[in-house]
Amino acid sequence: MNLENRIAVVTGANKGIGQECVNQLLAKGAIVYGFCRSGCSTNHTNYHCIKADVRNLESLSAAFKEVIDAHGKVDILINNAGLGYFGFCEELPIEQWQEMFDTNVTGLFYATRLALPSMKTQGLGHIINISSIAGLEGYQQVSGYCATKFAVRGFSDALYKEVRDFGVKVTCVYPGSVKTDFFRHSENITAHDNMLMPEDVASQIIYCLETPPNFHNVNLEIRPLKPRG
């Protein structure tokens, strides 16, 4: 897909991988809408920041309506919004379990459901779902987060088969540890330079978006070569 003048929506766009995707899409000439719960830091002529909470269907529907009213379509959706809490299963607060599922799974479903009709109508579109290596294998004291990312994996695998005949691509991305503020809820892990850099993960997402129409990268697993240096 040629990204120039394509209409892209990025959730969780104000930091980390989301912000880097925004910057690189803009550099390619795309028109980008960032959906954020707080203000967005990017300033660009082709960038539009919309305050929206992916957990709230009414909020998210209003945000997508603004995009569709302005352009009549969505070409690209990057479901990036997500968070994780750490702890033993029996000690994990129920509220944190619910927040992870509401954000990582239900919010992703809401956004996908709202973007798909225009993609299917025009016979073109690409949905990027950010999972994690925690969606490929389980890790102790991250059971809740792993459960959400395994759900993203299953949803993505089913969805790509559902929409491929409509010309819509679905790519699920499985990054290893990334130097972002994701680990702010962890007492034992601090982000460091041996982790993946968010701009490098974003560059691989851009590569997937730019592939030819009949080329489909279904799953993309990315890990640091030497995570401990």
HELIX and SHEET records of a PDB file:
HELIX    1   1 GLY A   16  ALA A   27  1                                  12    
HELIX    2   2 LEU A   57  HIS A   71  1                                  15    
HELIX    3   3 CYS A   89  GLU A   91  5                                   3    
HELIX    4   4 ILE A   94  PHE A  101  1                                   8    
HELIX    5   5 ASP A  102  THR A  106  3                                   5    
HELIX    6   6 GLY A  107  GLN A  122  1                                  16    
HELIX    7   7 ILE A  133  GLY A  135  5                                   3    
HELIX    8   8 SER A  143  VAL A  163  1                                  21    
HELIX    9   9 ARG A  164  PHE A  166  5                                   3    
HELIX   10  10 ASP A  181  HIS A  185  5                                   5    
HELIX   11  11 PRO A  198  LEU A  209  1                                  12    
SHEET    1   A 7 TYR A  47  LYS A  51  0                                        
SHEET    2   A 7 ILE A  31  CYS A  36  1                                        
SHEET    3   A 7 ILE A   7  THR A  11  1                                        
SHEET    4   A 7 ILE A  76  ASN A  79  1                                        
SHEET    5   A 7 GLY A 125  ILE A 130  1                                        
SHEET    6   A 7 VAL A 168  PRO A 175  1                                        
SHEET    7   A 7 ASN A 219  ILE A 222  1                                        
END                                                                             
